[in-house]
Amino acid sequence: MNLPYKSGFTLIELMIVVAIIGIVSAIAVPTLLSSRTSAQVSATKAILRTVTAGEQTYFARTGLFSDFSTLCAEGILDSRFASEPVLENAYSITIQLLDSGRSFLITATPTMPDAPILTVDETYEIIES
């Protein structure tokens, strides 16, 4: 008696495929998240450079540093920086004026895990901590 030929996958074959997909996912997801964090940090550093350039411009005009609202009102920065804190690239960015505007500290605090805090002062060097 001839039994009809049945095509398809066995349970073992399907379990092996699912296990392989799980292993590949376990390797790929952390790498993807790390790349995303790195990209957001780089983009935030670019924003900090823009803001420090604005601070340099304002300091050249007035001899003092200023906050986001004044820099926007003077036309040095665009309106997306008008309200503080500035929320960009999963970071919250604030300017703290020190010594009556003779120095400043810009802090970019991450809203995501495992990202560094970025700071810039009147030396214009971005520091990760």
N, CA, C and O atoms as CSV, one atom per row, in Angstrom:
chain,resi,resn,atom,element,x,y,z
A,1,MET,N,N,0.821,-1.163,0.000
A,1,MET,CA,C,0.000,0.000,0.000
A,1,MET,C,C,0.882,1.249,0.000
A,1,MET,O,O,1.813,1.360,0.798
A,2,ASN,N,N,0.593,2.152,-0.868
A,2,ASN,CA,C,1.362,3.383,-0.971
A,2,ASN,C,C,0.708,4.476,-0.115
A,2,ASN,O,O,-0.472,4.792,-0.271
A,3,LEU,N,N,1.520,5.047,0.802
A,3,LEU,CA,C,1.030,6.165,1.604
A,3,LEU,C,C,1.280,7.454,0.824
A,3,LEU,O,O,2.292,7.562,0.130
A,4,PRO,N,N,0.391,8.419,0.922
A,4,PRO,CA,C,0.617,9.670,0.201
A,4,PRO,C,C,1.832,10.405,0.785
A,4,PRO,O,O,2.037,10.422,1.999
A,5,TYR,N,N,2.614,10.997,-0.079
A,5,TYR,CA,C,3.804,11.741,0.333
A,5,TYR,C,C,3.365,13.091,0.889
A,5,TYR,O,O,2.653,13.846,0.227
A,6,LYS,N,N,3.801,13.383,2.116
A,6,LYS,CA,C,3.463,14.657,2.752
A,6,LYS,C,C,4.705,15.523,2.804
A,6,LYS,O,O,5.747,15.111,3.314
A,7,SER,N,N,4.583,16.718,2.277
A,7,SER,CA,C,5.728,17.640,2.330
A,7,SER,C,C,5.505,18.620,3.466
A,7,SER,O,O,4.372,18.855,3.885
A,8,GLY,N,N,6.596,19.190,3.963
A,8,GLY,CA,C,6.518,20.154,5.054
A,8,GLY,C,C,7.732,20.038,5.942
A,8,GLY,O,O,8.676,19.303,5.653
A,9,PHE,N,N,7.687,20.779,7.027
A,9,PHE,CA,C,8.804,20.791,7.971
A,9,PHE,C,C,8.442,19.946,9.180
A,9,PHE,O,O,7.279,19.856,9.573
A,10,THR,N,N,9.440,19.341,9.747
A,10,THR,CA,C,9.212,18.595,10.983
A,10,THR,C,C,9.313,19.571,12.152
A,10,THR,O,O,9.809,20.688,12.008
A,11,LEU,N,N,8.843,19.133,13.289
A,11,LEU,CA,C,8.885,19.965,14.481
A,11,LEU,C,C,10.332,20.299,14.851
A,11,LEU,O,O,10.610,21.425,15.264
A,12,ILE,N,N,11.227,19.380,14.718
A,12,ILE,CA,C,12.645,19.606,15.030
A,12,ILE,C,C,13.219,20.693,14.127
A,12,ILE,O,O,13.928,21.577,14.608
A,13,GLU,N,N,12.931,20.645,12.843
A,13,GLU,CA,C,13.436,21.662,11.919
A,13,GLU,C,C,12.923,23.052,12.293
A,13,GLU,O,O,13.676,24.026,12.264
A,14,LEU,N,N,11.646,23.139,12.643
A,14,LEU,CA,C,11.079,24.428,13.042
A,14,LEU,C,C,11.709,24.934,14.336
A,14,LEU,O,O,11.965,26.131,14.471
A,15,MET,N,N,11.959,24.044,15.279
A,15,MET,CA,C,12.582,24.447,16.543
A,15,MET,C,C,14.011,24.948,16.317
A,15,MET,O,O,14.446,25.892,16.976
A,16,ILE,N,N,14.733,24.330,15.402
A,16,ILE,CA,C,16.094,24.767,15.099
A,16,ILE,C,C,16.083,26.157,14.471
A,16,ILE,O,O,16.913,26.998,14.816
A,17,VAL,N,N,15.157,26.405,13.560
A,17,VAL,CA,C,15.048,27.729,12.926
A,17,VAL,C,C,14.710,28.795,13.964
A,17,VAL,O,O,15.296,29.877,13.951
A,18,VAL,N,N,13.774,28.501,14.861
A,18,VAL,CA,C,13.408,29.461,15.911
A,18,VAL,C,C,14.606,29.730,16.822
A,18,VAL,O,O,14.832,30.874,17.216
A,19,ALA,N,N,15.373,28.697,17.160
A,19,ALA,CA,C,16.557,28.877,18.006
A,19,ALA,C,C,17.596,29.749,17.310
A,19,ALA,O,O,18.208,30.605,17.949
A,20,ILE,N,N,17.803,29.546,16.021
A,20,ILE,CA,C,18.771,30.354,15.271
A,20,ILE,C,C,18.326,31.815,15.228
A,20,ILE,O,O,19.144,32.718,15.404
A,21,ILE,N,N,17.044,32.049,14.998
A,21,ILE,CA,C,16.524,33.421,14.985
A,21,ILE,C,C,16.724,34.067,16.350
A,21,ILE,O,O,17.078,35.243,16.429
A,22,GLY,N,N,16.505,33.321,17.418
A,22,GLY,CA,C,16.711,33.846,18.768
A,22,GLY,C,C,18.153,34.215,19.029
A,22,GLY,O,O,18.425,35.252,19.633
A,23,ILE,N,N,19.078,33.393,18.589
A,23,ILE,CA,C,20.504,33.666,18.783
A,23,ILE,C,C,20.931,34.906,17.998
A,23,ILE,O,O,21.651,35.757,18.519
A,24,VAL,N,N,20.489,35.004,16.759
A,24,VAL,CA,C,20.831,36.171,15.939
A,24,VAL,C,C,20.245,37.446,16.553
A,24,VAL,O,O,20.905,38.485,16.569
A,25,SER,N,N,19.022,37.372,17.054
A,25,SER,CA,C,18.400,38.537,17.696
A,25,SER,C,C,19.153,38.945,18.951
A,25,SER,O,O,19.339,40.134,19.206
A,26,ALA,N,N,19.585,37.969,19.734
A,26,ALA,CA,C,20.316,38.276,20.967
A,26,ALA,C,C,21.631,38.983,20.668
A,26,ALA,O,O,22.106,39.773,21.485
A,27,ILE,N,N,22.211,38.718,19.537
A,27,ILE,CA,C,23.467,39.374,19.155
A,27,ILE,C,C,23.196,40.735,18.513
A,27,ILE,O,O,23.914,41.696,18.788
A,28,ALA,N,N,22.179,40.829,17.669
A,28,ALA,CA,C,21.944,42.039,16.883
A,28,ALA,C,C,21.328,43.181,17.679
A,28,ALA,O,O,21.698,44.335,17.462
A,29,VAL,N,N,20.411,42.905,18.583
A,29,VAL,CA,C,19.688,43.966,19.284
A,29,VAL,C,C,20.614,44.841,20.130
A,29,VAL,O,O,20.515,46.064,20.029
A,30,PRO,N,N,21.506,44.291,20.956
A,30,PRO,CA,C,22.403,45.182,21.716
A,30,PRO,C,C,23.302,46.035,20.813
A,30,PRO,O,O,23.575,47.194,21.127
A,31,THR,N,N,23.750,45.477,19.716
A,31,THR,CA,C,24.579,46.234,18.780
A,31,THR,C,C,23.780,47.383,18.175
A,31,THR,O,O,24.290,48.494,18.035
A,32,LEU,N,N,22.537,47.114,17.819
A,32,LEU,CA,C,21.680,48.142,17.258
A,32,LEU,C,C,21.430,49.256,18.266
A,32,LEU,O,O,21.499,50.434,17.915
A,33,LEU,N,N,21.140,48.899,19.516
A,33,LEU,CA,C,20.896,49.904,20.538
A,33,LEU,C,C,22.154,50.734,20.813
A,33,LEU,O,O,22.064,51.942,21.030
A,34,SER,N,N,23.307,50.098,20.803
A,34,SER,CA,C,24.564,50.816,21.000
A,34,SER,C,C,24.808,51.807,19.863
A,34,SER,O,O,25.255,52.929,20.101
A,35,SER,N,N,24.519,51.401,18.648
A,35,SER,CA,C,24.683,52.292,17.494
A,35,SER,C,C,23.733,53.476,17.581
A,35,SER,O,O,24.103,54.601,17.246
A,36,ARG,N,N,22.518,53.225,18.029
A,36,ARG,CA,C,21.530,54.294,18.164
A,36,ARG,C,C,21.982,55.311,19.208
A,36,ARG,O,O,21.904,56.519,18.983
A,37,THR,N,N,22.457,54.814,20.353
A,37,THR,CA,C,22.944,55.702,21.404
A,37,THR,C,C,24.119,56.532,20.909
A,37,THR,O,O,24.183,57.736,21.158
A,38,SER,N,N,25.042,55.895,20.213
A,38,SER,CA,C,26.208,56.596,19.673
A,38,SER,C,C,25.795,57.695,18.698
A,38,SER,O,O,26.368,58.784,18.713
A,39,ALA,N,N,24.821,57.420,17.865
A,39,ALA,CA,C,24.335,58.421,16.911
A,39,ALA,C,C,23.687,59.598,17.637
A,39,ALA,O,O,23.880,60.749,17.245
A,40,GLN,N,N,22.920,59.318,18.692
A,40,GLN,CA,C,22.275,60.401,19.437
A,40,GLN,C,C,23.299,61.256,20.182
A,40,GLN,O,O,23.139,62.473,20.276
A,41,VAL,N,N,24.343,60.629,20.708
A,41,VAL,CA,C,25.398,61.380,21.375
A,41,VAL,C,C,26.106,62.286,20.369
A,41,VAL,O,O,26.363,63.453,20.666
A,42,SER,N,N,26.421,61.765,19.190
A,42,SER,CA,C,27.089,62.570,18.158
A,42,SER,C,C,26.228,63.745,17.723
A,42,SER,O,O,26.733,64.855,17.551
A,43,ALA,N,N,24.930,63.511,17.542
A,43,ALA,CA,C,24.024,64.591,17.139
A,43,ALA,C,C,23.917,65.650,18.236
A,43,ALA,O,O,23.845,66.844,17.943
A,44,THR,N,N,23.906,65.220,19.487
A,44,THR,CA,C,23.833,66.170,20.593
A,44,THR,C,C,25.117,66.978,20.703
A,44,THR,O,O,25.071,68.167,21.019
A,45,LYS,N,N,26.255,66.355,20.450
A,45,LYS,CA,C,27.517,67.098,20.437
A,45,LYS,C,C,27.497,68.185,19.366
A,45,LYS,O,O,28.017,69.280,19.584
A,46,ALA,N,N,26.905,67.893,18.221
A,46,ALA,CA,C,26.795,68.897,17.159
A,46,ALA,C,C,25.928,70.070,17.617
A,46,ALA,O,O,26.235,71.226,17.325
A,47,ILE,N,N,24.858,69.772,18.327
A,47,ILE,CA,C,24.002,70.843,18.859
A,47,ILE,C,C,24.766,71.671,19.881
A,47,ILE,O,O,24.659,72.897,19.892
A,48,LEU,N,N,25.538,71.009,20.739
A,48,LEU,CA,C,26.331,71.747,21.728
A,48,LEU,C,C,27.352,72.659,21.057
A,48,LEU,O,O,27.620,73.759,21.541
A,49,ARG,N,N,27.919,72.206,19.949
A,49,ARG,CA,C,28.855,73.064,19.208
A,49,ARG,C,C,28.136,74.292,18.651
A,49,ARG,O,O,28.679,75.397,18.666
A,50,THR,N,N,26.912,74.094,18.162
A,50,THR,CA,C,26.117,75.206,17.654
A,50,THR,C,C,25.826,76.216,18.757
A,50,THR,O,O,25.966,77.423,18.561
A,51,VAL,N,N,25.421,75.709,19.917
A,51,VAL,CA,C,25.093,76.604,21.028
A,51,VAL,C,C,26.338,77.332,21.529
A,51,VAL,O,O,26.272,78.524,21.828
A,52,THR,N,N,27.470,76.636,21.624
A,52,THR,CA,C,28.689,77.318,22.079
A,52,THR,C,C,29.159,78.360,21.066
A,52,THR,O,O,29.703,79.396,21.447
A,53,ALA,N,N,28.953,78.089,19.786
A,53,ALA,CA,C,29.273,79.111,18.780
A,53,ALA,C,C,28.373,80.329,18.978
A,53,ALA,O,O,28.822,81.465,18.826
A,54,GLY,N,N,27.115,80.095,19.313
A,54,GLY,CA,C,26.210,81.201,19.623
A,54,GLY,C,C,26.660,81.972,20.851
A,54,GLY,O,O,26.590,83.201,20.884
A,55,GLU,N,N,27.118,81.250,21.854
A,55,GLU,CA,C,27.643,81.910,23.057
A,55,GLU,C,C,28.871,82.761,22.720
A,55,GLU,O,O,29.020,83.873,23.228
A,56,GLN,N,N,29.739,82.236,21.867
A,56,GLN,CA,C,30.921,83.004,21.458
A,56,GLN,C,C,30.515,84.291,20.748
A,56,GLN,O,O,31.087,85.354,20.993
A,57,THR,N,N,29.529,84.186,19.872
A,57,THR,CA,C,29.052,85.358,19.138
A,57,THR,C,C,28.473,86.393,20.091
A,57,THR,O,O,28.783,87.580,19.992
A,58,TYR,N,N,27.630,85.939,21.014
A,58,TYR,CA,C,27.007,86.857,21.971
A,58,TYR,C,C,28.065,87.493,22.874
A,58,TYR,O,O,27.992,88.683,23.182
A,59,PHE,N,N,29.051,86.691,23.298
A,59,PHE,CA,C,30.128,87.211,24.151
A,59,PHE,C,C,30.947,88.268,23.409
A,59,PHE,O,O,31.364,89.262,24.004
A,60,ALA,N,N,31.173,88.056,22.125
A,60,ALA,CA,C,31.925,89.039,21.333
A,60,ALA,C,C,31.168,90.366,21.251
A,60,ALA,O,O,31.782,91.432,21.203
A,61,ARG,N,N,29.829,90.299,21.234
A,61,ARG,CA,C,29.018,91.518,21.151
A,61,ARG,C,C,28.909,92.243,22.487
A,61,ARG,O,O,28.962,93.471,22.538
A,62,THR,N,N,28.755,91.470,23.581
A,62,THR,CA,C,28.371,92.088,24.859
A,62,THR,C,C,29.392,91.927,25.986
A,62,THR,O,O,29.341,92.653,26.978
A,63,GLY,N,N,30.304,90.992,25.837
A,63,GLY,CA,C,31.250,90.731,26.923
A,63,GLY,C,C,30.705,89.807,27.987
A,63,GLY,O,O,31.364,89.565,28.998
A,64,LEU,N,N,29.496,89.281,27.768
A,64,LEU,CA,C,28.864,88.350,28.705
A,64,LEU,C,C,28.287,87.164,27.931
A,64,LEU,O,O,28.103,87.236,26.716
A,65,PHE,N,N,28.008,86.092,28.632
A,65,PHE,CA,C,27.319,84.947,28.045
A,65,PHE,C,C,25.837,85.051,28.380
A,65,PHE,O,O,25.448,85.822,29.257
A,66,SER,N,N,25.002,84.266,27.675
A,66,SER,CA,C,23.564,84.383,27.882
A,66,SER,C,C,22.869,83.031,27.817
A,66,SER,O,O,23.495,81.995,27.595
A,67,ASP,N,N,21.542,83.075,28.020
A,67,ASP,CA,C,20.736,81.855,28.005
A,67,ASP,C,C,20.077,81.662,26.635
A,67,ASP,O,O,20.237,82.485,25.733
A,68,PHE,N,N,19.337,80.567,26.499
A,68,PHE,CA,C,18.711,80.239,25.216
A,68,PHE,C,C,17.758,81.325,24.735
A,68,PHE,O,O,17.794,81.699,23.563
A,69,SER,N,N,16.908,81.837,25.617
A,69,SER,CA,C,15.894,82.800,25.174
A,69,SER,C,C,16.538,84.074,24.620
A,69,SER,O,O,16.073,84.612,23.616
A,70,THR,N,N,17.585,84.551,25.255
A,70,THR,CA,C,18.262,85.758,24.769
A,70,THR,C,C,18.981,85.489,23.452
A,70,THR,O,O,18.938,86.310,22.535
A,71,LEU,N,N,19.644,84.334,23.362
A,71,LEU,CA,C,20.339,83.992,22.115
A,71,LEU,C,C,19.358,83.889,20.950
A,71,LEU,O,O,19.684,84.271,19.826
A,72,CYS,N,N,18.159,83.375,21.216
A,72,CYS,CA,C,17.133,83.302,20.158
A,72,CYS,C,C,16.587,84.691,19.840
A,72,CYS,O,O,16.386,85.023,18.672
A,73,ALA,N,N,16.346,85.503,20.864
A,73,ALA,CA,C,15.826,86.857,20.650
A,73,ALA,C,C,16.806,87.714,19.850
A,73,ALA,O,O,16.388,88.573,19.073
A,74,GLU,N,N,18.094,87.486,20.035
A,74,GLU,CA,C,19.120,88.218,19.293
A,74,GLU,C,C,19.312,87.686,17.879
A,74,GLU,O,O,20.059,88.272,17.095
A,75,GLY,N,N,18.645,86.575,17.540
A,75,GLY,CA,C,18.775,85.984,16.215
A,75,GLY,C,C,20.024,85.134,16.045
A,75,GLY,O,O,20.386,84.778,14.924
A,76,ILE,N,N,20.679,84.811,17.143
A,76,ILE,CA,C,21.898,84.008,17.079
A,76,ILE,C,C,21.565,82.534,16.920
A,76,ILE,O,O,22.219,81.823,16.158
A,77,LEU,N,N,20.545,82.077,17.642
A,77,LEU,CA,C,20.058,80.696,17.519
A,77,LEU,C,C,18.647,80.724,16.957
A,77,LEU,O,O,17.936,81.719,17.096
A,78,ASP,N,N,18.237,79.613,16.314
A,78,ASP,CA,C,16.875,79.576,15.781
A,78,ASP,C,C,15.861,79.260,16.878
A,78,ASP,O,O,16.231,78.924,18.003
A,79,SER,N,N,14.594,79.370,16.538
A,79,SER,CA,C,13.524,79.311,17.530
A,79,SER,C,C,13.348,77.951,18.205
A,79,SER,O,O,12.671,77.874,19.230
A,80,ARG,N,N,13.925,76.888,17.677
A,80,ARG,CA,C,13.773,75.587,18.354
A,80,ARG,C,C,14.500,75.570,19.697
A,80,ARG,O,O,14.261,74.686,20.520
A,81,PHE,N,N,15.388,76.546,19.923
A,81,PHE,CA,C,16.104,76.657,21.190
A,81,PHE,C,C,15.442,77.643,22.154
A,81,PHE,O,O,15.993,77.928,23.217
A,82,ALA,N,N,14.274,78.163,21.797
A,82,ALA,CA,C,13.666,79.251,22.556
A,82,ALA,C,C,13.251,78.856,23.972
A,82,ALA,O,O,13.334,79.687,24.876
A,83,SER,N,N,12.813,77.633,24.193
A,83,SER,CA,C,12.367,77.253,25.533
A,83,SER,C,C,13.394,76.321,26.177
A,83,SER,O,O,13.966,75.444,25.529
A,84,GLU,N,N,13.602,76.540,27.455
A,84,GLU,CA,C,14.575,75.727,28.185
A,84,GLU,C,C,13.826,74.831,29.151
A,84,GLU,O,O,12.904,75.315,29.807
A,85,PRO,N,N,14.160,73.563,29.279
A,85,PRO,CA,C,15.273,72.897,28.624
A,85,PRO,C,C,14.953,72.559,27.171
A,85,PRO,O,O,13.797,72.333,26.812
A,86,VAL,N,N,15.978,72.530,26.355
A,86,VAL,CA,C,15.843,72.130,24.960
A,86,VAL,C,C,15.881,70.608,24.922
A,86,VAL,O,O,16.805,69.997,25.458
A,87,LEU,N,N,14.896,70.003,24.301
A,87,LEU,CA,C,14.844,68.551,24.197
A,87,LEU,C,C,15.200,68.146,22.777
A,87,LEU,O,O,14.421,68.366,21.850
A,88,GLU,N,N,16.374,67.554,22.606
A,88,GLU,CA,C,16.866,67.148,21.289
A,88,GLU,C,C,17.580,65.809,21.418
A,88,GLU,O,O,18.357,65.611,22.351
A,89,ASN,N,N,17.326,64.891,20.494
A,89,ASN,CA,C,18.064,63.632,20.383
A,89,ASN,C,C,18.121,62.857,21.698
A,89,ASN,O,O,19.172,62.329,22.062
A,90,ALA,N,N,17.009,62.787,22.404
A,90,ALA,CA,C,16.919,62.084,23.680
A,90,ALA,C,C,17.810,62.714,24.748
A,90,ALA,O,O,18.269,62.026,25.659
A,91,TYR,N,N,18.052,64.005,24.639
A,91,TYR,CA,C,18.812,64.763,25.635
A,91,TYR,C,C,18.016,65.996,26.039
A,91,TYR,O,O,17.274,66.568,25.240
A,92,SER,N,N,18.185,66.390,27.282
A,92,SER,CA,C,17.626,67.630,27.801
A,92,SER,C,C,18.805,68.586,28.009
A,92,SER,O,O,19.703,68.298,28.800
A,93,ILE,N,N,18.806,69.715,27.306
A,93,ILE,CA,C,19.956,70.625,27.299
A,93,ILE,C,C,19.590,71.918,28.025
A,93,ILE,O,O,18.577,72.549,27.723
A,94,THR,N,N,20.432,72.299,28.987
A,94,THR,CA,C,20.215,73.529,29.745
A,94,THR,C,C,21.493,74.363,29.773
A,94,THR,O,O,22.601,73.840,29.648
A,95,ILE,N,N,21.309,75.690,29.942
A,95,ILE,CA,C,22.439,76.603,30.121
A,95,ILE,C,C,22.344,77.190,31.526
A,95,ILE,O,O,21.304,77.702,31.940
A,96,GLN,N,N,23.457,77.100,32.244
A,96,GLN,CA,C,23.539,77.706,33.569
A,96,GLN,C,C,24.569,78.832,33.490
A,96,GLN,O,O,25.738,78.594,33.184
A,97,LEU,N,N,24.128,80.056,33.767
A,97,LEU,CA,C,25.035,81.200,33.755
A,97,LEU,C,C,25.691,81.324,35.122
A,97,LEU,O,O,25.022,81.251,36.153
A,98,LEU,N,N,27.000,81.512,35.120
A,98,LEU,CA,C,27.772,81.597,36.354
A,98,LEU,C,C,28.495,82.941,36.409
A,98,LEU,O,O,28.763,83.553,35.375
A,99,ASP,N,N,28.806,83.389,37.609
A,99,ASP,CA,C,29.583,84.612,37.807
A,99,ASP,C,C,28.970,85.792,37.040
A,99,ASP,O,O,29.664,86.505,36.314
A,100,SER,N,N,27.666,85.980,37.216
A,100,SER,CA,C,26.928,87.090,36.585
A,100,SER,C,C,27.084,87.124,35.073
A,100,SER,O,O,27.166,88.202,34.485
A,101,GLY,N,N,27.125,85.953,34.431
A,101,GLY,CA,C,27.205,85.885,32.979
A,101,GLY,C,C,28.612,85.905,32.420
A,101,GLY,O,O,28.795,85.943,31.204
A,102,ARG,N,N,29.602,85.880,33.285
A,102,ARG,CA,C,30.992,85.871,32.802
A,102,ARG,C,C,31.468,84.459,32.436
A,102,ARG,O,O,32.499,84.294,31.785
A,103,SER,N,N,30.719,83.463,32.855
A,103,SER,CA,C,31.002,82.081,32.472
A,103,SER,C,C,29.674,81.331,32.390
A,103,SER,O,O,28.640,81.830,32.834
A,104,PHE,N,N,29.714,80.145,31.826
A,104,PHE,CA,C,28.489,79.361,31.664
A,104,PHE,C,C,28.818,77.882,31.737
A,104,PHE,O,O,29.975,77.477,31.628
A,105,LEU,N,N,27.778,77.085,31.924
A,105,LEU,CA,C,27.890,75.637,31.884
A,105,LEU,C,C,26.661,75.111,31.142
A,105,LEU,O,O,25.530,75.269,31.601
A,106,ILE,N,N,26.896,74.490,30.000
A,106,ILE,CA,C,25.810,73.862,29.249
A,106,ILE,C,C,25.847,72.377,29.595
A,106,ILE,O,O,26.886,71.728,29.470
A,107,THR,N,N,24.713,71.850,30.026
A,107,THR,CA,C,24.626,70.445,30.412
A,107,THR,C,C,23.588,69.756,29.541
A,107,THR,O,O,22.456,70.225,29.420
A,108,ALA,N,N,23.978,68.644,28.937
A,108,ALA,CA,C,23.058,67.808,28.166
A,108,ALA,C,C,22.875,66.513,28.950
A,108,ALA,O,O,23.782,65.684,29.026
A,109,THR,N,N,21.690,66.354,29.530
A,109,THR,CA,C,21.380,65.192,30.348
A,109,THR,C,C,20.576,64.205,29.517
A,109,THR,O,O,19.560,64.588,28.937
A,110,PRO,N,N,21.000,62.941,29.439
A,110,PRO,CA,C,20.287,61.971,28.611
A,110,PRO,C,C,18.959,61.561,29.234
A,110,PRO,O,O,18.826,61.481,30.455
A,111,THR,N,N,17.989,61.304,28.378
A,111,THR,CA,C,16.704,60.758,28.821
A,111,THR,C,C,16.621,59.270,28.514
A,111,THR,O,O,15.559,58.662,28.647
A,112,MET,N,N,17.740,58.685,28.104
A,112,MET,CA,C,17.808,57.254,27.793
A,112,MET,C,C,18.902,56.615,28.647
A,112,MET,O,O,19.831,57.303,29.070
A,113,PRO,N,N,18.806,55.328,28.903
A,113,PRO,CA,C,19.833,54.685,29.728
A,113,PRO,C,C,21.153,54.523,28.976
A,113,PRO,O,O,21.187,54.499,27.746
A,114,ASP,N,N,22.220,54.414,29.734
A,114,ASP,CA,C,23.565,54.120,29.208
A,114,ASP,C,C,24.141,55.181,28.287
A,114,ASP,O,O,25.039,54.885,27.498
A,115,ALA,N,N,23.655,56.393,28.365
A,115,ALA,CA,C,24.221,57.476,27.563
A,115,ALA,C,C,24.961,58.423,28.504
A,115,ALA,O,O,24.538,58.616,29.643
A,116,PRO,N,N,26.056,59.011,28.042
A,116,PRO,CA,C,26.829,59.901,28.916
A,116,PRO,C,C,26.180,61.273,29.066
A,116,PRO,O,O,25.438,61.728,28.195
A,117,ILE,N,N,26.475,61.917,30.184
A,117,ILE,CA,C,26.103,63.317,30.371
A,117,ILE,C,C,27.181,64.146,29.667
A,117,ILE,O,O,28.374,63.887,29.822
A,118,LEU,N,N,26.752,65.138,28.898
A,118,LEU,CA,C,27.683,65.996,28.156
A,118,LEU,C,C,27.660,67.389,28.765
A,118,LEU,O,O,26.593,67.932,29.049
A,119,THR,N,N,28.829,67.960,28.962
A,119,THR,CA,C,28.918,69.323,29.492
A,119,THR,C,C,29.904,70.150,28.674
A,119,THR,O,O,30.868,69.629,28.113
A,120,VAL,N,N,29.637,71.447,28.623
A,120,VAL,CA,C,30.514,72.407,27.942
A,120,VAL,C,C,30.548,73.660,28.808
A,120,VAL,O,O,29.523,74.092,29.334
A,121,ASP,N,N,31.740,74.238,28.951
A,121,ASP,CA,C,31.844,75.523,29.640
A,121,ASP,C,C,32.531,76.519,28.716
A,121,ASP,O,O,32.663,76.278,27.516
A,122,GLU,N,N,32.963,77.631,29.281
A,122,GLU,CA,C,33.546,78.695,28.445
A,122,GLU,C,C,34.866,78.309,27.783
A,122,GLU,O,O,35.397,79.081,26.985
A,123,THR,N,N,35.407,77.127,28.097
A,123,THR,CA,C,36.588,76.632,27.369
A,123,THR,C,C,36.182,75.997,26.046
A,123,THR,O,O,37.036,75.704,25.210
A,124,TYR,N,N,34.875,75.781,25.850
A,124,TYR,CA,C,34.281,75.230,24.631
A,124,TYR,C,C,34.680,73.779,24.361
A,124,TYR,O,O,34.593,73.313,23.225
A,125,GLU,N,N,35.110,73.078,25.381
A,125,GLU,CA,C,35.455,71.665,25.236
A,125,GLU,C,C,34.301,70.819,25.748
A,125,GLU,O,O,33.838,71.008,26.874
A,126,ILE,N,N,33.834,69.884,24.922
A,126,ILE,CA,C,32.740,68.996,25.304
A,126,ILE,C,C,33.309,67.855,26.127
A,126,ILE,O,O,34.235,67.166,25.697
A,127,ILE,N,N,32.750,67.660,27.310
A,127,ILE,CA,C,33.230,66.631,28.226
A,127,ILE,C,C,32.109,65.613,28.453
A,127,ILE,O,O,30.975,65.980,28.760
A,128,GLU,N,N,32.446,64.338,28.299
A,128,GLU,CA,C,31.506,63.243,28.577
A,128,GLU,C,C,31.758,62.719,29.974
A,128,GLU,O,O,32.904,62.528,30.380
A,129,SER,N,N,30.683,62.487,30.705
A,129,SER,CA,C,30.835,61.878,32.034
A,129,SER,C,C,29.720,60.887,32.305
A,129,SER,O,O,29.683,60.277,33.374
